[in-house]
Amino acid sequence: MGISQDLTLPIYPSRFGNLFFGIGIGLYIKSEIDDRVGSKVTFGERFFLGYVFKGFEIEVYYKHYSNGTLENPNSGHDFGGLSFGYCF
């Protein structure tokens, strides 16, 4: 569970769609401590590149979660992915 804030910056708006870049940061609480992050409180960063066209959105993103060296261990978790969405 957590809360985050994203900042989205347009790169190339056109009449066909809009290319954008974004960054995000948040605070999260995990249900369990694991061998990579030694606390239930974590911080998350996200970087993404996306395209919006006719109500559809596609994003490529990278996410990193760690506890900011509040506890040991703190090697963190890294994720990459692709997301699709539709705006109603």
C-alpha positions as CSV (number, residue, x, y, z in Angstrom):
1,M,0.0,0.0,0.0
2,G,1.3,3.4,-0.7
3,I,1.0,6.9,-2.1
4,S,2.9,8.5,-5.0
5,Q,3.1,11.5,-7.1
6,D,3.9,11.5,-10.8
7,L,5.1,14.5,-13.0
8,T,4.4,14.1,-16.7
9,L,6.1,16.2,-19.3
10,P,5.0,16.4,-22.9
11,I,7.8,15.6,-25.4
12,Y,6.0,15.7,-28.8
13,P,2.3,16.6,-29.0
14,S,0.7,16.1,-32.4
15,R,-2.8,15.8,-33.9
16,F,-2.3,12.0,-33.9
17,G,-1.2,11.5,-30.3
18,N,1.1,12.8,-27.6
19,L,4.5,11.4,-26.6
20,F,5.4,12.1,-23.0
21,F,8.1,11.4,-20.3
22,G,7.5,11.2,-16.6
23,I,9.0,10.6,-13.2
24,G,7.3,9.6,-9.9
25,I,8.2,9.1,-6.3
26,G,6.3,7.6,-3.5
27,L,6.1,6.1,0.0
28,Y,5.0,2.5,0.5
29,I,4.3,0.0,3.3
30,K,5.0,-3.7,2.6
31,S,3.2,-6.5,4.4
32,E,6.5,-8.5,5.0
33,I,10.2,-7.9,5.4
34,D,12.3,-9.8,2.9
35,D,15.9,-10.6,2.3
36,R,16.4,-7.6,-0.1
37,V,14.7,-4.8,1.9
38,G,15.0,-5.0,5.7
39,S,12.0,-2.8,6.6
40,K,8.3,-2.5,5.9
41,V,8.6,1.2,4.9
42,T,9.9,1.7,1.4
43,F,10.4,4.5,-1.1
44,G,9.7,4.0,-4.8
45,E,10.9,5.8,-7.9
46,R,9.4,5.4,-11.3
47,F,10.6,6.6,-14.8
48,F,8.3,6.2,-17.8
49,L,7.9,7.0,-21.5
50,G,4.5,6.9,-23.0
51,Y,2.2,7.7,-25.9
52,V,-1.5,8.7,-25.8
53,F,-3.7,8.3,-28.9
54,K,-7.5,8.3,-29.3
55,G,-8.0,7.5,-25.6
56,F,-5.4,4.7,-25.5
57,E,-2.2,4.9,-23.6
58,I,0.9,2.8,-23.7
59,E,3.9,3.2,-21.3
60,V,7.3,1.6,-20.9
61,Y,8.5,2.1,-17.3
62,Y,11.3,1.3,-14.8
63,K,10.6,1.2,-11.0
64,H,12.9,0.9,-8.1
65,Y,11.9,0.2,-4.4
66,S,14.2,0.4,-1.4
67,N,14.2,1.7,2.2
68,G,16.7,4.5,1.7
69,T,19.2,2.8,3.9
70,L,17.0,3.1,7.0
71,E,17.6,-0.6,7.7
72,N,19.9,-3.4,6.5
73,P,19.7,-5.1,4.0
74,N,18.8,-2.5,1.3
75,S,19.6,-3.9,-2.1
76,G,16.1,-3.0,-3.3
77,H,13.8,-4.3,-6.0
78,D,13.9,-3.2,-9.6
79,F,11.1,-3.7,-12.2
80,G,10.7,-2.9,-15.8
81,G,7.5,-3.2,-17.7
82,L,5.0,-2.2,-20.3
83,S,1.5,-1.0,-19.6
84,F,-1.6,-0.4,-21.7
85,G,-4.6,1.7,-20.7
86,Y,-7.8,3.3,-22.0
87,C,-9.2,6.6,-20.7
88,F,-13.0,6.7,-20.4
